[in-house]
Amino acid sequence: MRKNRKMSFRELVNENKRQLLKDESYLEQLEKKLDEKHTRNG
């Protein structure tokens, strides 16, 4: 049981890393949009 748990935990960590990488590019797009809004208003 424990070995299976460690594997699933490791898989979870890898999945989180992948998700973070996806979110990172998404956040970059959001920042660009926000910057555009600020430059228009400013």
C-alpha beads as a LAMMPS data file, in Angstrom:
LAMMPS data file: protein, C-alpha beads

42 atoms
41 bonds

1 atom types
1 bond types

-500.0 500.0 xlo xhi
-500.0 500.0 ylo yhi
-500.0 500.0 zlo zhi

Masses

1 110.0

Atoms # bond

1 1 1 0.000 0.000 0.000
2 1 1 2.672 2.484 0.968
3 1 1 4.636 2.018 -2.246
4 1 1 1.502 2.725 -4.239
5 1 1 0.878 5.827 -2.185
6 1 1 4.383 7.139 -2.810
7 1 1 3.957 6.582 -6.537
8 1 1 0.615 8.348 -6.617
9 1 1 2.089 11.196 -4.564
10 1 1 4.969 11.494 -6.992
11 1 1 2.510 11.511 -9.863
12 1 1 0.524 14.202 -8.092
13 1 1 3.633 16.361 -7.760
14 1 1 4.385 15.935 -11.461
15 1 1 0.796 16.786 -12.319
16 1 1 0.991 19.922 -10.169
17 1 1 4.204 20.960 -11.913
18 1 1 2.519 20.582 -15.294
19 1 1 -0.468 22.571 -14.111
20 1 1 1.805 25.319 -12.749
21 1 1 3.587 25.590 -16.085
22 1 1 0.246 25.952 -17.834
23 1 1 -0.921 28.540 -15.294
24 1 1 2.347 30.439 -15.674
25 1 1 1.776 31.058 -19.376
26 1 1 -1.864 31.916 -18.599
27 1 1 -0.766 34.420 -15.949
28 1 1 1.648 35.998 -18.421
29 1 1 -1.228 36.549 -20.841
30 1 1 -3.299 38.112 -18.041
31 1 1 -0.435 40.440 -17.125
32 1 1 -0.134 41.598 -20.734
33 1 1 -3.853 42.336 -20.847
34 1 1 -3.646 44.273 -17.573
35 1 1 -0.643 46.238 -18.828
36 1 1 -2.560 47.217 -21.946
37 1 1 -5.474 48.455 -19.842
38 1 1 -3.144 50.492 -17.620
39 1 1 -1.346 52.103 -20.549
40 1 1 -4.691 53.077 -22.111
41 1 1 -6.007 54.619 -18.892
42 1 1 -2.702 56.189 -17.863

Bonds

1 1 1 2
2 1 2 3
3 1 3 4
4 1 4 5
5 1 5 6
6 1 6 7
7 1 7 8
8 1 8 9
9 1 9 10
10 1 10 11
11 1 11 12
12 1 12 13
13 1 13 14
14 1 14 15
15 1 15 16
16 1 16 17
17 1 17 18
18 1 18 19
19 1 19 20
20 1 20 21
21 1 21 22
22 1 22 23
23 1 23 24
24 1 24 25
25 1 25 26
26 1 26 27
27 1 27 28
28 1 28 29
29 1 29 30
30 1 30 31
31 1 31 32
32 1 32 33
33 1 33 34
34 1 34 35
35 1 35 36
36 1 36 37
37 1 37 38
38 1 38 39
39 1 39 40
40 1 40 41
41 1 41 42
